[in-house]
Amino acid sequence: MNTPPATSKGEQAKSQLIAAALAQFGEYGLHATTRDIAAQAGQNIAAITYYFGSKDDLYLACARWITEFIDVNFKPYAEAGQRLLDAPEPDRQAIRELLLSACRNLTLLLTQEETMNLSRFISREQLSPTPAYRLIHDRVIAPLHDQMTQLIAACTGRSPHDTETILHTHALLGEVLSFRIGRETILLRAGWTQFNEHNVEQICRVIACHLDLLLKGLTVGAES
């Protein structure tokens, strides 16, 4: 996971509490106890109050950590995407390659055990949103979702404001996310015991194929 290292004792303690909180909140939501979070982090329960305030404040701190994690991992794609969108004419091949690269990176992240607790936290927020979800959505998910929609629109000649274009973008993202949310199903169906380099490459090839089918099918004026 591409996150900056903690450099001081206090930062290390906060990092350990965030990691433990992500695990506990991901598993139990706001029913997780500060006692269990502190125990998993190897910290005194008073450290939560000292560094974060309350359990609700710690929950929001987890949400902010997630926004920073997503921003760090996808900022290069966002910057490259903006350069492509700012060009006088759409470079369809460059847009395709960027979309493929972004989907590949997302797939790699979502098939790592290290990101499981992050996924659980966000999944809970999707199903039962709290103010923490708006923070994650407004800061990183909405901007990235919007830019991906614009890139698909630029590549296909469609409007980025059209609801159908937004839905197609969401469906593509959902396909990648399904390998996390539907993890056990695909492991059992494919006869895999875990995600490894070989089967993750297979997944990436399938997603690349589906992206090409989507772009071809949506392109205005494309032959049937």
Residue pairs with C-beta under 8 A, 6 or more apart in sequence:
1 69
1 109
1 112
1 114
1 115
2 69
2 72
2 73
3 68
3 69
3 72
4 72
6 12
6 14
6 15
10 51
13 41
13 43
13 47
13 51
14 51
14 52
16 41
16 42
16 43
17 37
17 38
17 41
17 43
17 47
17 48
17 51
17 52
17 58
18 58
18 61
18 62
18 65
19 41
19 117
20 37
20 38
20 40
20 41
20 43
21 32
21 37
21 41
21 58
21 59
21 61
21 62
22 62
22 65
22 117
22 118
22 120
22 121
23 40
23 117
24 32
24 33
24 36
24 37
24 40
25 32
25 59
25 62
25 121
25 124
26 116
26 117
26 118
26 119
26 120
26 121
26 124
27 120
29 124
29 128
30 55
30 56
30 59
30 130
32 55
34 45
34 48
34 55
34 58
35 45
37 48
37 58
38 44
38 45
38 47
38 48
41 47
48 55
48 58
52 58
52 61
59 130
59 132
60 131
60 132
60 135
62 121
62 132
63 121
63 125
63 132
63 133
63 135
63 136
64 135
66 118
66 121
66 122
66 136
67 135
67 136
67 139
67 140
69 118
70 136
70 140
70 141
70 144
71 139
71 140
73 105
73 109
74 102
74 105
74 140
74 144
77 98
77 101
77 102
77 105
78 143
78 144
78 147
80 98
81 98
81 102
81 147
81 148
81 150
81 151
82 147
84 90
84 91
84 94
84 95
84 98
84 151
84 154
85 147
85 150
85 151
85 154
90 154
90 155
92 154
92 155
95 151
95 154
95 155
96 155
96 211
96 212
96 215
98 151
99 148
99 151
99 152
99 155
99 211
99 215
100 208
100 211
102 148
103 172
103 176
103 204
103 207
103 208
103 211
104 204
104 207
104 208
106 173
106 176
107 176
107 179
107 200
107 203
107 204
107 207
108 200
108 204
109 115
110 119
110 176
110 177
110 179
110 180
111 179
111 180
111 195
111 200
111 203
112 195
119 180
119 181
122 136
123 181
125 132
125 133
125 136
126 133
145 166
145 169
145 170
145 173
146 160
148 169
148 172
148 173
149 160
149 165
149 166
149 169
150 160
152 158
152 160
152 165
152 168
152 169
152 172
152 214
152 215
152 218
153 159
153 160
153 162
153 165
154 160
155 215
155 219
156 165
156 215
156 218
156 219
156 220
157 219
157 220
157 221
158 164
158 165
158 218
158 220
159 165
160 166
165 218
168 214
168 218
172 210
172 211
172 214
175 207
175 210
176 207
178 186
179 186
179 195
179 203
183 195
186 192
187 193
187 194
187 195
190 199
192 199
195 203
216 222
